[in-house]
Every structure is written in structure tokens, then in C-alpha cells.
Amino acid sequence: METTKNEKLVKVYFEYFNSHNWKKMSEMYIETADFKDPSFGKGIVKQTRKQTEDKYAELNKIFPDLHDKIVQIYPSGENHIVVEFVSTGTAPDNSKLELPICTVFTIENGLITKDFTYFDNFEADTTKK
């Protein structure tokens, strides 16, 4: 099966994420995109590229080894792609994060316009090792 443009785009997105290149990653969004994310509370929140860059830079301070491993990519129509992945990291107190996440990206004209992310914000598996 042929890899779609949107699949290629999200693979590049996760490469930027895993190399902690927050500026390049944020430039994959339109100037102000719609986000749905448990960390923002309920509903849709508009975020600029700069706000997105800053959010992930802050998260990276908490988890310096922050990494996302793609489990599966599900193309959905012309403008949507669903990515199932696991986010991991180690906090300064040595607690480990392992969080299954699912994101629905809406992509128009080669840029992400919507990022609707779903994860359990309360039961993240953080264990001391």
C-alpha cells in the first residue's frame, strides 16, 4: 500500500519531536491551529506556533529524554490521519513516563490545522525505578 503525503508529513513531525526540534515541529502547523488536548482542559483551544513550541520546550525540561514511538498510522480520508503512539520519558526524580496517546491530525495544504490528542491525563504510568 502506498504511503500517503499525510503519512510522510506525520513521520517527519515525529522525527522533529524525537530530535526535540520544537521550532521545526511547530512550523508544521498553520499560524494558529486548533488543539484538543487533556492538558488544556475541555474543548478546543487555539494555539500559535510559538505557543506550541513553548509548550513542548517546557515539557522537554521535565522529561529531557522525551520520546514518541509510533505504534500505528491510520490514514482517514484526504485531510485526516490518526496516529497511535506511546510517549516515554524520565523525570529528574527518576520517575518514568509511559503514556499511550492517539492524535487525529487534520492536514490542509501540507500544514496541520487541527491536532486533537487523546490520552488519560490522570492515570499516566509514572513509576520510580
C-alpha positions, 0 to 999 in steps of 0.5 A: 500500500502506498504511503500517503503525503499525510503519512510522510508529513506525520513521520517527519513531525515525529522525527522533529519531536524525537530530535526535540526540534520544537521550532521545526515541529511547530512550523508544521502547523498553520499560524494558529491551529486548533488543539484538543488536548487533556492538558488544556482542559475541555474543548478546543483551544487555539494555539500559535506556533510559538505557543506550541513550541513553548509548550513542548520546550517546557515539557522537554525540561521535565522529561529531557529524554522525551520520546514518541514511538509510533505504534500505528498510522491510520490514514482517514480520508484526504485531510485526516490521519490518526496516529497511535503512539506511546510517549516515554520519558524520565523525570529528574526524580527518576520517575518514568513516563509511559503514556499511550496517546492517539492524535487525529491530525487534520492536514490542509495544504501540507500544514496541520490545522487541527491536532486533537490528542487523546490520552488519560491525563490522570492515570499516566504510568509514572513509576520510580525505578 
